Structure formats: C-alpha cells, structure tokens
C-alpha cells in the first residue's frame, strides 16, 4: 500500500490533507477516489485512510483506522559515519533507513577527504533528510530517521556515548568481535561509528576508548566505508531478533 | 598491502610474473623495486612477494613467504539473485564479494523485468567477474567468488538446494525468521535466494518449498532487491562467527 508521511498539522481529527510534495507524489502515482493509503505521522502512528476528494491543490483523506507502526525496530540504532567521498553517504542513508536505523549522524574525522562547510551543510542536510524520507516510505517504516551533522569528532564521540552501547569499528582491532560486544550486555539503544575511506587514526581510537566505546572488528575482510555500517547494522538487527 | 590475483601459470617456483591487467594495475599504482606485495592464486594461497624487476611488458616478483589466506569465511555462502534492473546486480556482486560470498549466481524469475539473452550473457559475465575480481583484491580476499548465470528458475532451485541449507526470502513470510532457520541445523554451506524488484510469485515459493528450501522473512521492513541479499549475507556471516 502507498505510504505518505505527513506533518502533525495535516492531521485534523479523522481528516488528513495531502499537500505540497505528498500532493505531487500522489498525482504521479495517479491516486484515485476510494483508494486506500497509509499515512504516518513519522512518529510511529499509522492511519489507514481512504481517498475522499481530489483537488488541484490538495487531496482529502478520511481515516478508517489508527494503529501503531509495526515496522520499527525494538532497539534504537544510531549510525555515525565519518564523511565519505561523493555520493556514498547518500547510499548509506538510504540503506540504513531500510535496515531500520533510528538516526544517521555524519561527522568529520582526521582522514576524511570531504569537508562540509556551514554554508553548504543546510542544503546537504535537506537533501539527506529527503533521501531518508523516501526510503522510509518505500520500506514501510513508521518513523523517518533523523539525519544529523556534527561539527567535530569529539562531538560525535560525546553524542554517541549516550547510548547503552557505543561501538567503533577499527580495521586494526583483531580480537573483539561485534558479537562479543553485543552479547556482553543488554541494550535498547546502540551507536555504531565507522570511518571514512582512510579509516580512523590510532589517536581517534584511543579517544573513543576513553569515552567508553567498545572497539570491534567486522571480520578478516576489508569492508569499504559504505559497506561497513550497513553490514554492522544488519548484524545488530539480526542479533536484536528483528529477523 | 597491494594484492594481485594471478593465474597458476604465472607462478613458477619462487618467481611470479605480473602481466596484462595486473601489469597495468601495477603501473597505475607506481609499484617500485623492492616494494612488498601480496599475490594470490585465487584459490586460497597467498604469496608475500618483493618486486625484483620492472620491465615494460612484465614485472618480476620474488616470493618470500607462502601462506593460506586467512580472509576466507569458514562457511560457503552462495548468493542467488533474480535479475534486478540496471546496475543493481553489479552493486550486489561488489558488496557480496566484500562480505565474503563464496559465489554469486544470477537467474531469471517470473517477475524479473530484465532479460538476459545468450548473446549478451558472455560479455555481461566477463564484466561481472571483473567486478568480483576487483572487489576481492580490495577487500583482501584469498578467493575470487565465481559469478554464474543460470537460464531458469528451476535450475536455480536445483543448484541452490545442493547446499546444506537453502533459504528463500519472501516478503509474505511472517513467521520463520532467518535466525530460526540458521539455528535449526549445522551447516558449512548455505544458499540464499532473493527476488528482483517485484519479489517472487506464490507459485515460485511453492516450488522452492518442494525442493526443500526454508522460506524466511528479513523482518518487518521492505528491503529493496539490492539490500536484501547483503543484509542476509551480513547476518549469516555474523551468525557463523565471522565478526
């Protein structure tokens, strides 16, 4: 079923209005009167609706059933990514959303080649949030993961360490596996940090240890920077009993 | 360390010759005399080598140490993919290689939009094998996964069912998770089948059941056809103790 995310002000009792991008999307999909659609408030509420009226500038839906979204993961997994080159971050945002990430947070690290200045960051964040939005619609999620941008590595460590479990993946770590870290303690929130193309510097790893991070390996093969977070997230969701 | 895959005839005792594509690659990387490189025979043997002589048409290496590759997974995971559209298969081949797949097998299914005729298949296979080759080099593998192409769904089922465990992922399966299937029996080889954009038809799922397949869900979120096999492969490698 087609799924739309609307803002709370578009929901008025049992009437929901599709406007702007949702309206355009609905027109592209040639939505018809009486067709059933799902509308999410992006915060876990799902409304089963029927299209009642189609106007040029809005589409009116009537709610027939309200329910909690069943597609959200039981754990909150925050995915922290050191800026990769070009369009890799967009790929990660799309896939991490499908895989059930709670949020995606980009940050600079010593070996990042890409720099994001304050000027371009607003536009980039809008674009990234849009990618998460579409991926959430397509994958049937009840919540759109928030995409955030932090200005320093120190900030990323501090932010990520608020989770029950914070893990940094390091290619030179050989002993501690993700499995060991996940099985050591119960968690309902988890943060994972992965590096950009060049990985992390030793001093960065030391700082993470100081902040209480577990340093883990993802195995004997070298994963690209866009593969590592998605591999880890898949395994975490598996371990958490999602599939 | 830079890694090359050579064919067995390029290894003559303790002398290894880099020619053709390896030669080009070495020149792009500006390989220097006395530099250390790793050479794999693509079958699990790794030779630590030193560059001894650089000629226009070949580069001569001397083997200083021979060892078994440590980067191969303990289980053999075969990834069967119903043809997806455009470049998605190439993406899957690259990532599945990084994630440790033993082989990647493409096949047609009822809802596949892409058709591959015998004429174009030779060229396509060469291209796909090259992608697996590069990804194996980059990820430090000791074996290049074979990329194969089957001509029918029935053939794919028959082929995949030779593994200790054969799993088909189906979006309408709600009860049996991957975790249940993996924990039910010991396996050293596993085949996973995932659909193209449109998924599998019910009749196809029934045929798989007849061939002894387990039908599993990958959770409550709808994964794109290029995400599903990589998510499953990550979880399988995790369950198998790879990381």
Interface residues (C-beta under 8 A of the other chain):
Chain A: X70 X71 X72 X95 X98 X99 X100 X138 X139 X140 X141 X177 X178 X179 X216 X217 X218 X219 X220 X221 X222 X223 X224 X227 X230 X231 X232 X234 X235 X237 X238 X239 X241 X242 X243
Chain B: X70 X71 X95 X98 X99 X100 X138 X139 X140 X141 X177 X178 X179 X216 X217 X218 X219 X220 X221 X222 X223 X224 X227 X230 X231 X232 X234 X235 X237 X238 X239 X241 X242 X243
